[in-house]
Each structure stands twice: as structure tokens, then as C-alpha cells.
Amino acid sequence: MVAILLAVLYVGDIFFLSGILGRYLGIAGTVVHEVILAGMGVVVFLIFKGKLKIIFPFKKLQWSKLAGTVVLWLGTYLLTLLITLIVTFFFPNEVMGASEGVNALVNHISVLLGMLIVAITPAVCEELAFRGALLSCFRGAKSKWTGIIIVSLFFGACHGSIWRMIPTAILGVAMGYILLETENMLYNMLFHFINNAVPVLMLGAMTAFLKLFGGEEVWEMAESMETAVDARIPLASVGMYMMLAGGAPLLLYIGKYLLHRGQPGYDKGLFPPEKKKMLTAMVGFGVGSMLLGFILMFVSIGLTMAAATRYMF
């Protein structure tokens, strides 16, 4: 019942109240709506007399778990990036349209303000709301994955687009797993922060570089290409990210190990003898992914050359 109550409150805040706040407060409305989202989770459990230290656990950070969080993010990011790119290849207008609002916001504000709105505030408030309050409603389930998957799917749906739902849900699964394994919200908040901060920093660096070397025209051309009808990404790009994603299972394995380093079952080193089959499978996946990516890149280059040759005669 508490989970349903929280879900209803979150939907009201995200899909209705945020629009009203944005209309009257502008960019500040985004921060206010995020704070309200987190506040809802805290207030509901105060009313129901929940144990806030268990629902929102905060502990001292450990270097191995910090490293594990970063490595887990990188592995998860490569997987979600590949999925997003594949979906974008088949549905370019829908996926680009789903991200248009966020891109427009980041493009017209400073990097520091972008970090506050896009990275810091969601990392704190959304984690308190989803991985803290909502996920705690499922802590009594037989399997930890029940709550992780349900909350992650809802988290993805709350981003308001079916095209963003699956990648966002996968990120939610990783953050939920990190919280339940560490019992420390600082790690899943760090994961969320890194994931949102990287594109803001990359966009800021690219904008500064183009302005420094007088590349405003190039930037405007790139933006116009993004909004062009039926603008498809090259198949070679999918192949390149397919090759990169080949390392994702190994990164996830290393991240999981660092997260549990020193605990029973993780005290025999990174690759103990009983994990040889798993290591072989991960290496096989990586090699297969790289070969498939190479084939896609080769096919893409071949199709491009064939098209160019046809127009020559």
C-alpha cells in the first residue's frame, strides 16, 4: 500500500506538478520539483513511522566500494549506450525527440548550473525517492531482484518516454543492486551523479572548444542535422559501440568484485580457479562482440563506397 501511495505521489509530481513549477519558476522549478519528490518519500515514512536509518542508509565510504561503483557504472553505461544507439538507428526521430528537452536545457545554461540541475539534484533527490523510499517497500520480498526490477521499470517509465524507458531502467537496476549490496546510499547516488554529469561535462567541453576555435557554424550545422527528418546514425557507429560493449561483462564482474572485496566468497582474488568458466564466457562474449562490431563497420563502409561509386557513373 505504501508503494502504491508513493507511486501515485511521484507520478503527480513528475507529470503534473513539475510542469506547473516550470511554468512559474522556470529552471528553478526543476530543482523544486526534485526536492518535493524526495520530500514525499521521507514524509510518507515519517507518517507511517518507518525507520529512516534503514530506509535511507548512509555510512562511511570505502575506497574499494567507490572503485566498484565507478567500474559498475562504466560497464552499465556501455550496455545502455549500445541499446540506445541500436534503438536510435531504427527510430532516430523518436529517440532524438525524447531527449530534445534535456538537450535544449543543457545547451542554454552554464556547465555549473547544468551540473546542479541535471546531475547533483537528481542524484540526491531521485535516489532518496526511488532507491530509498520506494525500494524499501519491497525489502521483505523473497528475492531482492523483485523490488529492484519493479522499481527500475517504474523509474524508467517516470522519465516520460518509452524510448528512454529501457536504458533508464537498466541503470536503475544497477543502482538498486548497489544500494542493497552496500546498504549505503552514497554509492548509488555517486553512480547516478556520474551518469548524468558525464554528458553535461562533454557537452560543455565541446561547446567551449568550438567557441575557442570559432566553430559556432559547425555546432549549428550539427544541431540542424540532429533535427533533420529521417536523420539516421551510421551503421558503423553501431558497430563501434558494439565493439566497446564487448568489455561490459568484464567491467561488471570487476565492479561486483570490488563492491564485495574481502567478504566471504570474494576473498580468493579477482579470478579464483572456480571462476575460470565465467572468465572464459566473458572473454568469448567480448571477442564475439568485437567481431560483430567489426563486421557491421565493414558492411557500413562497403555500402557507403558502393553508393558513392554508383553516383560516379
LINRA-V86698 format. One record per residue. N is the residue number from 1. RES is the residue in three letters. PSI is psi in whole degrees, -180 to 180 (* if undefined). OMEGA is omega in whole degrees, -180 to 180 (* if undefined). D_CENTER is the distance of its C-alpha to the mean C-alpha in Angstrom with 2 decimals. Layout:
n: {N/N}
res: {RES/RES}
psi: {PSI/PSI}
omega: {OMEGA/OMEGA}
d_center: {D_CENTER/D_CENTER}
This chain:
n: {1/2/3/4/5/6/7/8/9/10/11/12/13/14/15/16/17/18/19/20/21/22/23/24/25/26/27/28/29/30/31/32/33/34/35/36/37/38/39/40/41/42/43/44/45/46/47/48/49/50/51/52/53/54/55/56/57/58/59/60/61/62/63/64/65/66/67/68/69/70/71/72/73/74/75/76/77/78/79/80/81/82/83/84/85/86/87/88/89/90/91/92/93/94/95/96/97/98/99/100/101/102/103/104/105/106/107/108/109/110/111/112/113/114/115/116/117/118/119/120/121/122/123/124/125/126/127/128/129/130/131/132/133/134/135/136/137/138/139/140/141/142/143/144/145/146/147/148/149/150/151/152/153/154/155/156/157/158/159/160/161/162/163/164/165/166/167/168/169/170/171/172/173/174/175/176/177/178/179/180/181/182/183/184/185/186/187/188/189/190/191/192/193/194/195/196/197/198/199/200/201/202/203/204/205/206/207/208/209/210/211/212/213/214/215/216/217/218/219/220/221/222/223/224/225/226/227/228/229/230/231/232/233/234/235/236/237/238/239/240/241/242/243/244/245/246/247/248/249/250/251/252/253/254/255/256/257/258/259/260/261/262/263/264/265/266/267/268/269/270/271/272/273/274/275/276/277/278/279/280/281/282/283/284/285/286/287/288/289/290/291/292/293/294/295/296/297/298/299/300/301/302/303/304/305/306/307/308/309/310/311/312/313}
res: {MET/VAL/ALA/ILE/LEU/LEU/ALA/VAL/LEU/TYR/VAL/GLY/ASP/ILE/PHE/PHE/LEU/SER/GLY/ILE/LEU/GLY/ARG/TYR/LEU/GLY/ILE/ALA/GLY/THR/VAL/VAL/HIS/GLU/VAL/ILE/LEU/ALA/GLY/MET/GLY/VAL/VAL/VAL/PHE/LEU/ILE/PHE/LYS/GLY/LYS/LEU/LYS/ILE/ILE/PHE/PRO/PHE/LYS/LYS/LEU/GLN/TRP/SER/LYS/LEU/ALA/GLY/THR/VAL/VAL/LEU/TRP/LEU/GLY/THR/TYR/LEU/LEU/THR/LEU/LEU/ILE/THR/LEU/ILE/VAL/THR/PHE/PHE/PHE/PRO/ASN/GLU/VAL/MET/GLY/ALA/SER/GLU/GLY/VAL/ASN/ALA/LEU/VAL/ASN/HIS/ILE/SER/VAL/LEU/LEU/GLY/MET/LEU/ILE/VAL/ALA/ILE/THR/PRO/ALA/VAL/CYS/GLU/GLU/LEU/ALA/PHE/ARG/GLY/ALA/LEU/LEU/SER/CYS/PHE/ARG/GLY/ALA/LYS/SER/LYS/TRP/THR/GLY/ILE/ILE/ILE/VAL/SER/LEU/PHE/PHE/GLY/ALA/CYS/HIS/GLY/SER/ILE/TRP/ARG/MET/ILE/PRO/THR/ALA/ILE/LEU/GLY/VAL/ALA/MET/GLY/TYR/ILE/LEU/LEU/GLU/THR/GLU/ASN/MET/LEU/TYR/ASN/MET/LEU/PHE/HIS/PHE/ILE/ASN/ASN/ALA/VAL/PRO/VAL/LEU/MET/LEU/GLY/ALA/MET/THR/ALA/PHE/LEU/LYS/LEU/PHE/GLY/GLY/GLU/GLU/VAL/TRP/GLU/MET/ALA/GLU/SER/MET/GLU/THR/ALA/VAL/ASP/ALA/ARG/ILE/PRO/LEU/ALA/SER/VAL/GLY/MET/TYR/MET/MET/LEU/ALA/GLY/GLY/ALA/PRO/LEU/LEU/LEU/TYR/ILE/GLY/LYS/TYR/LEU/LEU/HIS/ARG/GLY/GLN/PRO/GLY/TYR/ASP/LYS/GLY/LEU/PHE/PRO/PRO/GLU/LYS/LYS/LYS/MET/LEU/THR/ALA/MET/VAL/GLY/PHE/GLY/VAL/GLY/SER/MET/LEU/LEU/GLY/PHE/ILE/LEU/MET/PHE/VAL/SER/ILE/GLY/LEU/THR/MET/ALA/ALA/ALA/THR/ARG/TYR/MET/PHE}
psi: {-40/-39/-43/-43/-47/-42/-43/-44/-42/-44/-42/-41/-46/-42/-14/-59/-37/-37/-41/-45/-39/-36/-37/-28/-8/-136/-35/-28/-30/-44/-43/-43/-35/-42/-41/-40/-48/-40/-34/-45/-42/-47/-42/-43/-23/-41/-43/9/46/159/101/-30/-27/-38/-39/75/131/128/176/139/149/141/-40/-39/-34/-47/-42/-39/-44/-44/-40/-40/-45/-45/-44/-39/-42/-40/-48/-33/-42/-44/-45/-40/-39/-45/-39/-34/-39/-30/66/-45/-40/-45/-44/-35/-34/-29/2/-41/-45/-44/-41/-39/-49/-35/-23/15/166/162/-42/-43/-37/-40/-40/-48/-42/-30/-58/-53/-49/-38/-36/-55/-46/-32/-39/-40/-49/-59/-25/-77/-55/-44/-30/-22/-17/13/-19/-1/155/-38/136/-25/-22/-54/-41/-47/-44/-49/-38/-41/-42/-40/-44/-42/-31/-8/1/14/130/-25/-23/-9/-50/-52/-40/-37/-38/-43/-38/-38/-45/-42/-38/-41/-45/-43/-48/-27/-29/-22/43/112/-17/-30/-45/-28/-41/-44/-49/-43/-48/-46/-38/-27/-35/-51/-33/-45/-40/-43/-40/-42/-41/-41/-45/-40/-45/-38/-37/-38/20/43/29/-36/-39/-42/-45/-37/-41/-40/-40/-34/-34/-35/2/149/137/31/106/145/150/146/-29/-33/-41/-43/-41/-44/-27/-40/-42/-39/-15/-25/-4/-48/-40/-41/-41/-39/-47/-42/-43/-42/-47/-33/-32/9/131/-14/161/130/-13/24/15/18/174/-41/78/165/-37/-8/11/-41/-41/-42/-42/-41/-41/-42/-41/-42/-44/-44/-44/-41/-40/-40/-44/-41/-41/-41/-43/-41/-42/-44/-42/-46/-40/-43/-39/-43/-37/-41/-41/-39/-38/-38/-13/-23/*}
omega: {179/179/179/178/179/-180/179/180/-180/179/178/-180/-174/-172/-178/-176/-179/178/179/180/178/-179/-175/-176/-179/-178/180/179/178/179/-178/-179/177/179/178/179/179/-180/179/-180/-179/-177/-180/-179/171/179/-179/176/176/179/-173/180/178/-179/180/-175/175/-179/178/-179/176/-174/-178/179/175/179/179/178/-180/-179/176/178/-177/178/179/-179/179/179/-179/178/179/179/179/-178/178/178/179/179/-178/-178/-173/-176/-178/-178/180/178/-180/-178/-174/-177/-180/180/180/179/-178/-178/-172/176/-180/180/-179/179/177/178/180/-173/-172/-173/-172/-176/177/-179/-180/-172/-178/177/175/-176/-173/-177/178/-173/-173/-179/-180/179/-177/-177/179/-179/-179/180/178/-177/178/180/-179/-176/-179/-179/-179/177/177/177/178/-180/-179/176/166/-180/177/-178/178/-171/-174/178/-180/178/178/176/178/177/-180/-179/177/178/-179/-179/-176/179/-177/-174/180/-175/-178/-178/179/173/178/177/-180/-180/-180/-177/-179/-176/-176/180/178/180/179/179/178/179/180/179/180/180/-179/178/-179/-177/175/-177/-180/-179/178/180/179/179/179/179/179/178/180/-177/-180/-179/179/177/-176/176/-179/176/178/179/177/179/-179/180/173/178/179/-178/177/179/-176/-180/179/178/178/179/-180/179/178/179/-179/179/-176/-174/179/180/177/-177/180/-176/-180/-179/-176/-179/178/-177/-177/180/-177/180/179/178/178/180/-180/178/178/178/-179/179/179/179/179/178/179/178/178/179/179/178/179/179/-179/179/179/179/179/180/178/179/179/180/-179/-179/180/-175/*}
d_center: {28.32/26.28/23.03/24.46/25.60/22.24/20.59/23.35/23.09/19.34/19.94/22.88/21.11/18.06/20.14/23.52/23.91/21.14/23.06/26.29/25.07/23.64/27.01/29.04/27.03/24.97/21.98/23.13/22.69/18.87/19.24/21.98/20.15/17.28/20.10/21.90/18.96/18.98/22.77/23.08/21.67/23.97/26.99/26.84/27.06/29.74/31.70/31.40/32.19/29.17/28.87/26.31/26.31/25.14/22.68/21.15/21.92/22.00/23.69/24.56/22.00/22.85/22.29/21.58/18.86/17.35/17.51/16.18/13.02/12.49/13.49/11.33/8.19/9.94/10.88/7.70/6.35/9.81/9.84/7.07/8.72/11.98/11.52/10.60/13.55/15.83/15.39/15.94/19.00/20.58/19.54/19.15/20.47/18.48/15.00/16.13/17.78/14.78/13.13/16.62/16.78/13.92/15.25/18.73/18.06/16.66/19.50/22.17/21.51/21.81/19.12/20.01/19.83/16.52/15.19/16.82/15.66/12.07/11.13/13.93/14.86/11.66/10.93/14.50/15.37/12.59/12.60/16.38/16.42/14.17/14.05/17.40/19.70/18.53/17.67/21.01/22.84/22.19/23.22/26.57/25.36/26.81/23.51/20.51/18.38/19.96/18.40/14.97/14.85/16.60/14.53/11.18/12.92/14.26/11.07/9.83/13.41/13.55/11.44/14.72/14.27/14.74/13.26/9.74/10.36/9.97/6.60/5.33/8.06/7.35/4.49/7.36/9.86/9.03/9.25/12.28/13.81/13.71/15.41/18.01/18.82/19.31/20.41/19.08/16.51/16.41/14.30/11.39/11.82/11.80/8.54/7.00/9.46/8.91/5.36/7.13/10.42/10.36/10.62/13.05/15.09/15.25/16.42/18.81/20.21/20.79/22.48/24.64/25.63/26.71/28.62/30.28/31.58/32.33/29.69/29.15/30.62/28.18/25.25/26.90/27.52/23.90/22.91/25.75/24.68/21.21/23.05/25.75/26.58/25.61/23.98/22.57/20.62/22.86/22.90/23.13/19.59/18.40/20.77/19.57/15.93/17.55/19.45/16.58/14.74/18.08/17.31/14.16/16.45/18.44/15.63/14.46/18.17/18.83/16.02/17.44/20.87/20.25/18.84/22.17/24.47/28.03/27.66/29.85/28.72/26.86/30.00/31.33/29.19/26.07/27.79/30.72/33.19/31.90/28.49/30.15/29.45/25.71/25.78/27.80/25.39/22.40/24.62/25.80/22.38/21.58/24.97/24.72/21.36/22.88/26.03/24.39/22.41/25.73/27.53/25.18/25.64/29.38/29.69/27.92/30.27/33.19/32.58/32.29/35.54/37.25/36.45/37.72/40.84/41.60/41.67/43.99/46.82}
